Every structure is written in C-alpha cells, then in structure tokens.
Amino acid sequence: MKNKLVKFEDWGLIDYKEAWDKQEVLFSATVDLKTRIRNLKAVTEGDEYQDYEETPNYLIFCEHPHVYTLGKSGKPEHLLLDEAGLKEKKASYYPINRGGDITYHGPGQIVGYPILDLDNFFTDIHLYLRTLEEAVILTLADYGLQAGRYPGYTGVWFDADNERARKICALGVRCSRWVTMHGFAFNVNPDLDYFKNIVPCGIDDKDVTSMQRELGRTVDINEAKEILKHHISVLFGMEMI
C-alpha cells in the first residue's frame, strides 16, 4: 500500500548548511528504510501476509539567510563574487549535491524541500518536476498572475515566448531509489539585486523576478505558503499532517 501521508514542517529562517544537514538525515533514513524493506521482501516472498514499515514523506518550507548554491552540473565561474565580495554581501556559498547550476536563496523566498518516496506517488522524475512547477503556476494564478514554462528549461516563467522572459521559481533536486531531496526556490519578496552576482541557473540572457515585482506590492509570505502547500497537496494526492 502506498503511503500518501506527508509531514509538513516550516523551519522558518534557517542557515543553509543546517537545513542541508537536516535534509540529509531524513533523506538517508528513508533510503535506508527502503533498502531494508526491499531486502525483507526478498527473503519473505511467498508468505501470505507481510507487515512492512511504510516509508515516510516530508514537505519542508523555509527561508535562508543570503546564500549561493552551485549544483553538480554548474560552473563555479557563474558566481561573480570572490571571497571579499561574498563577505561584503553577507552571503555564503556552497557547492552541493543537487542537479542544476547556481542559484540564490534569501529572505523573502519560499524554499521548498520535498523529501518524498516517489514510490508512494509516481516514479517519474520529469513528472515530479512538472508537478512542482504546476503548484507554483497555480499559486501565482490565485494572485492573478499568469505564469508558465519555458521549453527546454526547468522552473516557472513569465513571458517565456518573448524577449521579456523572466524566471520566478527555480528547481534543482536529488533523487536516489526514488527518494527526493532539495527542491525549489520561489521568489515572493526577495532582494532581487542578489541575483546580479550570479549567472542564474547558467542562463545569462534572461531576467529574474518575484511576486513583489510583478504585483507592485509586498506579499504576505505566510499566506503564499498556505496556498502553495494546498496546491502541492492536491496535485500529488497527499494527506498533509
């Protein structure tokens, strides 16, 4: 039986490395449990009744102090600051184990870390990414903003079909044995000037935007979190706890 229960946690404003370490604990425990279950099934196959422990699922929201993270396929030169520049901007920098290139996280941004066993939902990483994008697109629609996708790129965009294309949500994930970690960064009210210090996601000819810029006002980030959480829950068929 597939476990659709998902434990939601809001970690608030948390240091990036601390959040990464906490993710790794949950991720590794889930992968290890899946391995134990698989091995148990292998030696008990044929028994009439099996009572296996279910793998857990988590959805984590948080915000980070200013930080730049570089994915496995990224280029270090896409960070346009040296050590002195990082110190001046009061920003940290981490090469990390997700896919994708470089991005920025900071206050006013909803960073989402779904740690899901996709065997509980669907085993298709492309569908997984598209579903997260759809949740953001629907959230923006609730604010009267029409967003979509940019063919060939991940994330959520405005005006993807013309020279005004601008990105509002970036995605970068890791997946092992169909267990996910890392996730998405959704710009609600961040300081967009920090994106000027990188080549965002390795794309040097497109702009980055936020809900605040598109609406011309500051957005209640807690309200946006609740709306986004709702759409994620519905699209994945989750039972949020």
C-alpha positions as CSV (number, residue, x, y, z in Angstrom):
1,M,0.0,0.0,0.0
2,K,1.3,3.5,-0.9
3,N,1.7,5.9,2.0
4,K,0.2,9.3,1.0
5,L,0.8,10.8,4.4
6,V,3.1,13.8,4.3
7,K,4.5,15.5,7.3
8,F,4.7,19.3,6.8
9,E,7.3,21.3,8.6
10,D,8.1,25.0,8.4
11,W,11.7,25.6,9.5
12,G,11.4,29.4,9.3
13,L,14.6,31.3,8.7
14,I,17.4,28.7,8.9
15,D,21.1,28.6,8.0
16,Y,21.5,26.8,4.6
17,K,24.1,24.3,5.9
18,E,21.9,23.4,8.9
19,A,18.9,22.8,6.7
20,W,21.0,20.8,4.2
21,D,22.3,18.6,7.1
22,K,18.7,18.1,8.4
23,Q,17.5,17.1,4.9
24,E,20.3,14.6,4.6
25,V,19.3,12.9,7.9
26,L,15.7,12.5,6.7
27,F,16.7,11.5,3.2
28,S,19.3,8.9,4.3
29,A,16.9,7.4,6.8
30,T,14.2,7.0,4.1
31,V,16.6,5.5,1.6
32,D,18.0,3.1,4.3
33,L,14.5,2.0,5.2
34,K,13.6,1.3,1.6
35,T,16.7,-0.9,1.3
36,R,15.7,-2.8,4.4
37,I,12.2,-3.3,3.2
38,R,13.4,-4.5,-0.2
39,N,15.7,-7.0,1.5
40,L,13.0,-8.2,3.8
41,K,10.6,-8.7,0.9
42,A,13.3,-10.7,-0.9
43,V,13.6,-13.2,1.9
44,T,9.9,-13.4,2.8
45,E,8.5,-13.6,-0.7
46,G,5.6,-16.0,-0.9
47,D,4.3,-15.5,2.6
48,E,0.6,-14.9,2.8
49,Y,0.8,-11.8,4.9
50,Q,3.5,-9.2,5.2
51,D,3.5,-6.2,7.5
52,Y,6.2,-3.9,6.3
53,E,7.0,-0.5,7.7
54,E,6.0,2.4,5.5
55,T,8.5,4.9,4.1
56,P,7.7,8.4,5.4
57,N,7.3,11.6,3.3
58,Y,8.1,15.2,4.3
59,L,7.4,18.6,2.8
60,I,9.6,21.3,4.3
61,F,9.3,25.1,3.8
62,C,11.9,27.5,5.0
63,E,13.8,30.7,4.2
64,H,17.6,31.1,4.2
65,P,20.0,34.0,5.0
66,H,21.7,35.1,1.8
67,V,23.4,32.1,0.2
68,Y,24.5,31.0,-3.3
69,T,24.4,27.2,-4.1
70,L,26.1,25.5,-7.0
71,G,24.6,22.3,-8.4
72,K,26.6,19.3,-9.7
73,S,26.4,20.4,-13.3
74,G,27.1,24.1,-12.6
75,K,30.1,26.2,-13.4
76,P,31.9,27.9,-10.5
77,E,32.6,30.9,-12.7
78,H,28.8,31.6,-12.7
79,L,29.4,33.0,-9.2
80,L,30.5,36.6,-10.0
81,L,31.8,37.3,-6.5
82,D,35.1,36.5,-4.8
83,E,35.5,35.8,-1.1
84,A,35.7,39.5,-0.3
85,G,32.6,40.1,-2.4
86,L,30.7,37.4,-0.5
87,K,31.7,38.9,2.8
88,E,30.6,42.3,1.7
89,K,27.2,41.0,0.7
90,K,27.0,38.9,3.9
91,A,26.4,35.8,1.8
92,S,27.5,32.2,2.0
93,Y,28.4,29.9,-0.9
94,Y,28.1,26.1,-1.1
95,P,28.7,23.6,-3.9
96,I,26.0,21.0,-3.3
97,N,24.7,17.6,-4.5
98,R,21.6,18.6,-6.4
99,G,21.2,18.9,-10.1
100,G,21.3,22.3,-11.9
101,D,23.6,25.2,-11.9
102,I,23.9,28.2,-9.5
103,T,21.1,29.9,-7.7
104,Y,20.4,32.3,-4.8
105,H,18.4,31.8,-1.7
106,G,17.5,34.6,0.7
107,P,14.8,36.1,3.0
108,G,11.5,36.6,1.3
109,Q,11.8,33.4,-0.8
110,I,9.9,30.2,-0.2
111,V,12.4,27.4,-0.3
112,G,10.7,24.0,-0.6
113,Y,12.3,20.7,0.3
114,P,10.0,17.8,-0.5
115,I,11.6,14.6,0.8
116,L,9.3,12.1,-0.8
117,D,9.4,8.4,-1.6
118,L,8.1,8.7,-5.1
119,D,7.1,5.0,-5.0
120,N,4.3,6.4,-2.9
121,F,3.2,8.7,-5.7
122,F,4.7,8.1,-9.1
123,T,8.1,7.1,-10.3
124,D,8.8,9.7,-13.0
125,I,11.3,12.4,-12.1
126,H,10.2,14.6,-15.1
127,L,6.5,14.4,-13.9
128,Y,7.7,15.2,-10.4
129,L,9.4,18.4,-11.6
130,R,6.5,19.4,-13.8
131,T,4.1,18.8,-10.8
132,L,6.1,21.1,-8.6
133,E,6.1,23.7,-11.3
134,E,2.3,23.4,-11.7
135,A,1.8,24.0,-8.0
136,V,3.7,27.3,-8.3
137,I,1.8,28.2,-11.5
138,L,-1.5,27.7,-9.8
139,T,-0.4,29.7,-6.7
140,L,0.5,32.6,-9.0
141,A,-2.8,32.3,-10.7
142,D,-4.5,32.7,-7.4
143,Y,-2.9,36.1,-7.2
144,G,-4.0,37.0,-10.8
145,L,-0.6,36.3,-12.3
146,Q,-0.3,34.2,-15.5
147,A,2.9,32.2,-15.5
148,G,4.1,29.1,-17.4
149,R,7.0,27.1,-18.5
150,Y,10.0,27.8,-20.8
151,P,10.6,24.9,-23.2
152,G,13.9,23.3,-22.6
153,Y,14.3,24.8,-19.1
154,T,13.0,23.9,-15.6
155,G,11.3,26.3,-13.4
156,V,8.4,28.8,-13.7
157,W,8.5,31.8,-16.0
158,F,6.6,34.8,-17.2
159,D,6.5,35.7,-20.9
160,A,8.6,32.7,-21.9
161,D,7.7,33.2,-25.5
162,N,9.3,36.6,-25.9
163,E,12.3,38.8,-25.1
164,R,10.7,39.7,-21.7
165,A,11.1,36.2,-20.3
166,R,11.8,36.2,-16.6
167,K,12.0,33.4,-14.0
168,I,10.2,33.4,-10.7
169,C,10.9,29.9,-9.5
170,A,14.0,27.7,-9.8
171,L,14.1,23.9,-9.3
172,G,17.0,21.6,-8.5
173,V,16.6,18.1,-7.0
174,R,18.5,15.0,-6.0
175,C,16.9,11.6,-6.3
176,S,18.1,8.1,-5.1
177,R,16.0,5.0,-5.1
178,W,13.1,7.3,-5.9
179,V,13.6,9.3,-2.7
180,T,13.9,13.1,-3.3
181,M,15.6,16.0,-1.6
182,H,16.4,19.6,-2.3
183,G,13.6,21.2,-4.4
184,F,12.5,24.7,-5.4
185,A,13.1,28.3,-4.6
186,F,10.0,30.6,-5.2
187,N,10.6,34.3,-5.3
188,V,7.9,36.1,-3.2
189,N,9.6,39.2,-1.7
190,P,13.4,38.6,-2.0
191,D,16.0,41.3,-2.7
192,L,16.5,40.6,-6.4
193,D,19.7,42.6,-6.5
194,Y,21.4,39.4,-5.2
195,F,20.7,37.7,-8.5
196,K,23.0,40.2,-10.2
197,N,26.0,38.5,-8.5
198,I,25.5,35.2,-10.4
199,V,24.5,33.8,-13.8
200,P,21.2,32.4,-12.5
201,C,20.9,28.7,-13.4
202,G,23.6,29.3,-16.0
203,I,21.3,31.5,-18.1
204,D,22.9,34.8,-18.8
205,D,20.3,36.5,-21.1
206,K,17.1,36.1,-19.0
207,D,15.8,38.2,-16.1
208,V,14.7,37.0,-12.6
209,T,11.5,38.3,-11.0
210,S,9.4,38.0,-7.9
211,M,5.7,38.2,-6.9
212,Q,6.5,41.6,-5.2
213,R,7.8,43.0,-8.5
214,E,5.0,41.5,-10.7
215,L,2.3,42.7,-8.3
216,G,3.9,46.0,-7.3
217,R,3.4,45.3,-3.6
218,T,4.8,43.2,-0.8
219,V,3.1,39.8,-0.5
220,D,2.2,38.1,2.8
221,I,4.6,35.2,2.6
222,N,2.8,33.1,5.1
223,E,-0.4,33.4,3.0
224,A,1.6,32.4,-0.1
225,K,3.0,29.4,1.7
226,E,-0.5,28.1,2.7
227,I,-1.8,28.5,-0.9
228,L,1.3,26.7,-2.3
229,K,1.1,23.9,0.2
230,H,-2.6,23.4,-0.7
231,H,-1.8,23.1,-4.4
232,I,1.2,20.7,-3.8
233,S,-1.1,18.5,-1.6
234,V,-3.9,18.3,-4.2
235,L,-1.6,17.7,-7.2
236,F,0.3,14.9,-5.6
237,G,-2.8,13.5,-3.8
238,M,-1.2,13.9,-0.4
239,E,-2.7,13.8,3.0
240,M,-0.8,16.5,4.8
241,I,-0.2,16.1,8.5
